[in-house]
């Protein structure tokens, strides 16, 4: 399969490294050949026009200026026509005013998002998925810390076989994400502890969106190099990307996958 990673602008300065990390993670599965498309460093790149239709799946590590209108239209047509899309961490900060992008990603943060963008989505203490239309900004996080990821759907191909809870390496735990949240399936959440500046709610950490004929896989995890060294993140990315491309997952859960009381990392050399 062919995958394309989009990069070039991001408020996270580690993006050149995390792009290469994610490229390596996908290639090591033996399932993907991976290309990288890079925009100009600042402003809209008038020549940015990847041939999306050449790829089974597109992965976004991009949070920056709007793309040219023709590129935006081609991208939405690609997903609606059955292309796979994966977005990681700050890619959900991008394009706050692009209606179709926000429909495709389900939830986003920052970028001017507010109640007009759609509801907050979270799981309450009874395990019920809540759509909350309360006015307010979209996007927040407290201080970085390790946190437990709780699987909410253990039958979905991406999360099937994962332990019910596992400990993720230090990361930003995004909360107050909001958006259309249509045709969306929450696969896993993390509790935003008020001790670390969170909401006291269970926030979506792994979820999917059905958009047209396309499959979208979305994880807000992955802030730092250390976050992306977590075997939980690596496995989630690998399995989520295969699912977005094919609707199936053929990979096994690795033996070094984290447990509820144990972080598991693979060094990237940093």
N, C-alpha and C positions, 0 to 999 in steps of 0.2 A: 504494500500500500504506500501511497505517497502522502506525506504531510507537509504543510507549510506553516512555519512560525513567523508571525508578524511582530516586528519590533521597530525601534528607531527613536521613540520618545516615551518617556515614563518619568514620573516624579520619584521613582525609586532608582537611585543611581547604580544599583547593582544589576540593572537589566542586561548589560552585555554578558555578564557572567551567568545569570539565571537562564538566559536564552540558550547558551551553550550547554548548561546543565540539563535543561529539558530536552534539548536535541539529543544529547547522549542517552538520556533515560529512554526515549522512544526508540532510538536505534538499537539499544542493547536488547530489546525484546525480540529482535529479528523479524519484526512485522512491518517496520516502516523504513523508508528512505525519507530523509528530511531535508527540505530546503528552507532558507531563511530570506525573508523580504524585509528590507530596512528602508524606512522613510528618511527624509532629511531630518536633521537634528532639531530644527525649529520651524514652526509654521506649517501650513498646508503644503504638502509636496505635490505639485501639479503633475508630476510624472509617475506618481505612485499608482500603479494599475496592474496588480498581480493577476495572473491567469488562474483565478480561483477554480475554474472548472477542470483544471489539470490535476486537482488534488482530491483525495478521499476525505481529508479533514484539514481544517485550518485551526491553528492554535494562536491565541492572542496574548502577547506579552507587551501590549501597547496601551499607553494612556497619554494621549497628546492631542494635537490639533486635528480638526476635521479632515477627512479624506475628500478628494474631488467627488463631485456629485455622481459622475459616471461610475466611479469605483464603488461608492456607497450602493448604488443601484445594482451593480453586478454582484456585490457581496450578498445582499439580501436575496437576489434571484438565485444565487448559488445555494444558500441554505434552504430556501423554500422549495427548491427543486430536488432536495435530497442530500445536499452536502452536509458534512459534519462540522461542528464548531465547538471549540474548547476555549474557555477563558479562565485565566488564573489571576487571583488577587486584584491588583489595581486595574486590570483590564475592565473591571466592572465600574471603575470611576469614569471611564471615557464616555464621551458622546452623550452627555445628559439631555441634550435637546433633540436627539435623533430617535424619532418615535419607533421606527421598525427595529433598530438595534436594541432598544429597551424592551420591546416585546420579545425579541429573541433571547435575551439574557435573563429575563424574569425579574431580577432584582439588581439594583445598583446603588452606589453611594457617591456623595459629593457631586461635583459637576452641576451644581444648581438644582439638584433634585429636592423635591418637597412633596406635599400631599397631592399636588397636581400630577405627579409622576406615577402615583398608585399607592396602595397600602403598604404598611410594614407587614412583614410575615415572620412569625416565630411560633415556637411550640411552648405551650404553657406547662405549669407544674403537673397537670393531669394528663399530659401527653397529647393534647388537642392542638391541631394546627390553627392558628389565629390569624385572620386578616384584619388589620387594625388601621382604620382610616384617619386616626388622630392627626391633626395638622402638625407639621414639624419638618425639620431638615432630614435629608437622607444621607446616612453614612456617619459612622463614628467608630472609634475603638479606644480601649483603655491602654494601660501599659502592657508591653509584651510579656508573655509568660507561657510556660507549657500548659496545655489544657487537654482535657479528656474529650475525645470525639465519641458520640453515642450513635450507633447505627439505628435508624428508624425504619429501614426497609431492607430486610436481610434476604429478600428473594430477587431483588434487582440484579442483573448480571454484574454490575460494577461492584456492589458491596457483598454479594453472596460469598460466604466462606470467611468473611472478616469476623474477628471477635466482636461481640456486642458492644464493647467499649475498648478504646485504646488511647494511649497517651501520646499526644503530638508534641514535637519539639517547640521551643519558644517561638512565638509568632504573634502577629496582630490578630486579635479575635474581632473581626468586623461585626458590628451590630447596627441597628437602625437602618438596615438596607431596605429600600422600598422600590416598587415598580409595578408593572401590570400583573406580574405573578400569575399568568394564565398558562394552562396546560403544563403545569410545573409539578414535579415530584421531588419531595425532600427525602433524600437518602440518609442523611446524617446531620446531626446538630452538635453544638458545643455550648455549654452553659457560660454565659457572660457574667462572671462573678463580680459583684459590686466592690469586692476587695481590690480588684484591679481596674476599677473604673467602668465596669460593664453594666448591663441593663438589669441583671437578675432574671434574664430570660434565656431560653434555649434557642440559639441563633442558627440558621441554616449554614452548614459548612460544606456539604456535598449535595448537589441537586441537579436535576435535568429539566429541560424544556423541550417539548415537541413543538416545532415551528414549521408550518407547512409540512413538507415531506422530510424535513431535516431533523436531526437530533443535536441538541445542544447540551454540553456537559460543562458545569460551572462549579469551581471551587474558589471561595474567597481566601483560602490559605495560600501561603507561599511568599511572605513578605521579604525574608532575608535569605542569604545563602544557607545559613544554619537551618532555617525552616524547610528549605527545599532539600536538605540532606536527610530529612526524616524519611524513614522507609515507608511510613504511612502515607506521606505526601507522594513519594515516588510511585508507589503501587497504585494510589488513587489516580494519578495522572496517566500512568500507563494503561490501566484498565478503562478509565473514562474516555481516553482517546480512541482505544480500540472500539469501544461501544459506540461512540459518536460516528465513527467511520463505517461500522458494519451492523450495529444493533446487537452484537454478540460480544462475549468475552471468552477467550480461549486460554488466557494465562492463569497459572496457579497463584494462590496467595503464597508469598515467599516465606521460608522458614524463619527469617529474621524480622518478621512483621512485629510491630510493637504490641505490648500487652497493656492492660489497664494501669498497671503500676510500673511499667518499664518503657522508657524511650528507646528507640532503635534508630541509629544513624549510619549512613555510609559517607565517608569523607570525600569531599570533592577536591581535596588538595589545598584547601584554604584554612 
